[in-house]
Amino acid sequence: MGPAILGISSLGLLLSGHLAWTDISIDPQSLFISLGLLVLIAFSEELVFRGYVLGNLLESLPNKWVALAISAILFAIFHLSNPGMHSLAFANLFLAGLLLGVNYIYTRNLWFSMLFHLSWNFFQGPLLGFNVSGLHLPSLLQAETKGDLMITGGDFGLEGSMLNTAVSLTAFLVLARAFEWKYRSVNPVTGKSLTA
């Protein structure tokens, strides 16, 4: 899902003339080091924000959507000091927190969010060449953006753009609807019908 969201957003930038890939740099060692760093980031942030914060909020609050929103805002606040941060990037990090947590509120499983987070960051930075939440990493493709910060995301990277807002919001609504439909009559822990 991470590569799909970023791929659609990148395609929008490319077709609108706000993005050009100027070169390809093949450095397996740098890609491997970046992958290792991003694995550590994705797994540690998911353990904290979905496993611990969201897990505890779900235990203490009666409404799962309120718990999800609080965990997502804390996730966005955690990134406030990242380079290139701006208001739309903050809003998109909140949306990312919702996307990363929507599976967890139904399944209590962290694998979805961990792998989603990792694929998002790795595809965005080391493969497509954008900054990852303001952080520059060595990349396969050398991306050059031009134009309005709200369209390109500026120094924060693609996840700070309006295109990403639209695609992420759509993805969240689709996922939330799918999980609600799938689990509305089934206990996610036991897998048994709640209506029986």
Disulfide bonds with the S-S distance in Angstrom:
none
